[in-house]
Amino acid sequence: MADSDNLTLNFGPQHPAAHGVLRLIMEMDGEVVHRIDPHVGLLHRGTEKLAETKPYNHSIGYMDRLDYISMMCCEHAYVLAIEKLLDVQPPIRAQYIRVMFDEITRILNHLLWLGCHGLDIGAMALFLYCFREREDLMDCYEAVSGSRMHATYYRPGGVYRDLPEEMPKYKANRFISKSKVKKLNYNREGTLLDFIADFTERFPSKVDEYEALLTDNRIWKQRTVNIGVVEPERAIELGFTGPMLRGSGVEWDLRRKEPYEVYDLLDFKIPIGLNGDCYDRYLVRVEEMRQSNLIIQQCVAWLNKNPGPVIIEDNKLTPPKRALMKHDMESLIYHFKLFSEGYSVPEGEIYCPVESPKGEFGVYIVSDGANKPYRLKVRAPSFAHLAAINEMVKGHMLADVVSVLGTLDLVFGELDR
Amino acid sequence: MKILNIIKTLTLIDLLKGLKVTLKNFFKPKITVQYPEVKTPISNRFRGKLALMKYENGEERCIACKLCSAVCPANAISIDSEESEDGTRRTTRFDIDAFKCVYCGFCEEACPVDAIVETDIFEYHMTENHQRLQTKEMLLQLGDDYREKIVRKKEKDHHYK
């Protein structure tokens, strides 16, 4: 028999299963993968360097664009880090709003992950159903911040504006009848909180639907069970966080271990997997969606009962009320000072992590006392996860690379920054 | 247990369960709307194309304080100013680069006279590269054309700010 060399195969960066601009160099022996070398950096935009040149508040919008699937969680880490350096505490209502939107973001992220992971492996219908639910959550984003994705909603000291009292409604015209519009608007009659409450009531049955499609499905199981197994010890060594770590059976969740905001007042469970394979990570993420749903329900109940300020009234950090700014000279001076120069953050350094849907998303800021960070470093969970891909797919078939890529839940916005 | 598994495998019960879901959804009303004719609702806070507003008497609101260009994270706004004939400070140039703008809404937040506003226009196009620059005239025209809509939108959201 003739000796055959390993075949080197290039996967991506323009491959629909590569989730963006990932390039993998694969060494194949027949259909078995021997070695994988991920090439990253194709979506590098220099966010960290960019943040050094701008006053603190300007970079909030850029944080959205890091992990563009879980926007508000990235903002949250950045804003929390600044708050810790400044040693300010946002009002309790703002904390609840943030937690609620963090969990909405978690569901958004997991829905997209589930849809795309399913699509990669061959479950087409699921993709459509997931995006149906995402639509409602996107509407929540838009109602509260004005943008469906890049919210720029959190601010150091709270959130920009309170939750709106009314939801935007569909309008009838000659192409759509009044009765149909009425049906479409049924959950938009009340406030945003009513809209979210209605969603949380519907959502568990939708998750049941996804599970009916996948959990027992033999094709799904053949593609995911015992693929990409990571032992718990190894998962910790590799720096895994989030569902990747919990899928391996390590109960580690920053919302519990180092509670920020009001997570210590809320009741939720941390799901963990047993085997550390793709299937377990799928189960963990689905259960996380259910738990997030519960958290949102608790937040909605609290927010309905407790009106109050959503941002601290310290005009050195947050702009004065608009009505006040128009008539009061001092407020106008604060307004101009804040929007032209920003605020100075005391000297020091801080690392502030949050449990983003993908894992531990952290922001490290070094401040030299100026109005812009001296250095900003983003700890992206996807980076550590991608680094383990060689280990996870070694010895598997080519088709399993797609399963593993899907289960890693990579987003290149944050990975390449 | 083993027999049960064999029955499960042979009857394709797991696949049929999934097919039941897809069949049920096949007959359900769809959430898709026929886009150009029917549009999804747009929030009062929506951040779309930028426009410049005037007072009721037709006077420009903008006083060329340049807060918007100072606060813009993407440096999309460029302003030149001069003293006008009546002694007020006015812009001679007010360009917004549509390719640079990230629609963060900071400029509207910063404007002390409510001159620059976010409209809910999100459908626009250009065919030549240079058209990405929206000049002062274009922005004022946009503000005039959609004045009623913009005012209604801003009034509804005013008390949150």
Interface residues (C-beta under 8 A of the other chain):
Chain A: K54 N57 H58 S59 I60 G61 Y62 A125 Y129 R132 E135 D139 E142 A143 V144 S145 G146 S147 H150 T152 Y160 R161 D162 P164 E166 M167 P168 K169 Y170 K171 N173 F175 I176 K183 R188 E209 A212 L213 L214 D216 N217 R218 I219 P319 K321 R322 M325 K326 L332 H335 F336 F339 S340
Chain B: T9 I13 D14 L15 K17 G18 K20 V21 T22 N25 P29 I31 V33 Q34 E37 V38 K39 T40 P41 I42 S43 N44 R45 F46 R47 C65 L67 A70 V71 P73 V102 Y103 C104 G105 F106 E109 A110 P112 E118 K156 D157 H158 Y160 K161
